[in-house]
Amino acid sequence: MIHSSTMTRIPSPARVAITGANAAEIAASVEGAVRDGRLAPGSRLPPVRALAATLGVSPATVQAAYRTLRTRGVLVTAGRRGTTVRERPPLRIALAPAVPPGALDLATGNPDPALLARLGPVLRRLDPPPHLYGEEHQLPALRRVAAAGFEADGIPADHLTVTSGALDAIERVLEAHLRPGDRIALEDPGFSNVFDLAAGLGLEPVPVALDARGVRPEALDAALRRGARAVVVTPRAQNPTGAAFDAARAAALRRVLRRHPDVLLVEDDHAGAVAGAPLHTLVERGRARWAVARSTSKAHAPDLRVAWLAADRETLARVAGRQRIGFRWVSRLLQEIVLALETDPASRRRVARAARAYAARRDALRAALAAHGIEAHGTSGLNVWIPVPEEAAAVQALLASGYAVAAGERFRIASPPAIRVTISRLPPAAAPAFAAAVAAALEPRRSAAV
């Protein structure tokens, strides 16, 4: 089992001057301190009454300021921890490079560049005419390709649109139905960017436990009974754990969702054709509110930023309507490139090779770790999830051995510590050496010898 509760350390109140004579000014002061780095992620803010006394305002004024920042996703209130700065607030903050020079990058979650599309030959073949305002901005041929893929997986494709990546699709679907303060069921461990998105929309996350086959039915049912109005699930290549639904798990989850017919179901199929596992969707015809986002980024190139969104009629209409009054459309040039890649036999063979390569790298790493008696999760996608006693110590020990991995903290709500290892750049032949480094990092008596 991947999920269980874990103890957390309560931070001390931050010693940063907060100013303001009204709620707007206090909120702006706190936000400025977060943006400038004077209030670090995880910093605890003063209690409401203490800050009110310091500023000479009413507690209600401070409460209003904190409430504004919670709605914007800058702050979070969690029991004895008090009010703290979110680990990744939705502000532009300068961050240090994640991977130091010389370290093997197993941290950032990227696909292997050697397995991605070479766009030069595609661009040389294309000569699209200029496209203007007011035209149909979705390529009919690309819509047919997307629809065929969805229908092959049992997903209704009557209503489709193109979005700028899977996360863009998920954001637009959530905005179409939810409001700040609504509860949303999220996988735990789960994709940190979805956590950040929920925070930025002012949504209250309800963690849903996982195992190797993805979301656990009883955990989903409990989250929906707690009042979650939506759920975001990853049916395969779950990030960070590599979990994937099988037919039995998907059937059990569909039975849970039938008991909650008004809940918005959002599926994130971000890995698509390189997931290394078949898709078992939870979508059923007749469900009132649902959406499936399928990205092309992992298979072709992250910079293409093209994803397909299938949804129920009302959801799709709201998303498409909002697109028309915002950024309007996804570049038809990008759509032309994706269409060329999706319909080219050589490109399809490359994608199939990539899926096999990632599977071989996952399997090799898990086997190498198992030889050291180390538990690891990951049956699909680009990542393997390794439970550890202490994340920071494991990350630092592996970095000293030349490997950069991701601490699991930003992927967790209530689940226990772990590290995420992206296998895309770890060939099978290198797995034993890395597994040995993990074993040394997890065994203090051997760490000094590494």
Secondary structure, DSSP 8 states (H G I E B T S, - for coil): ------------B-------SSHHHHHHHHHHHHHHTSS-TT-B---HHHHHHHHTS-HHHHHHHHHHHHHTTSEEE-GGG-EEE-SS-SS------SS-TTSEE-SS----GGGS--HHHHHHH-------TTS--S-HHHHHHHHHHHHHTT---SSEEEESSHHHHHHHHHHHH--TT-EEEEEES--HHHHHHHHHTT-EEEEEEEETTEE-HHHHHHHHHTT-SEEEE-SSS-TTT-----HHHHHHHHHHHHT-TTSEEEEEE-SGGGSSS-------TT-SSEEEEEESTTTT-GGG--EEEEE-HHHHHHHHHHHHTTT----HHHHHHHHHHHH-HHHHHHHHHHHHHHHHHHHHHHHHHHHTT---B-SSTTEEEEE-S-HHHHHHHHHHTTEE-EEGGGG-SSS--EEEEEGGG--GGGHHHHHHHHHHHH-HHHHTT-
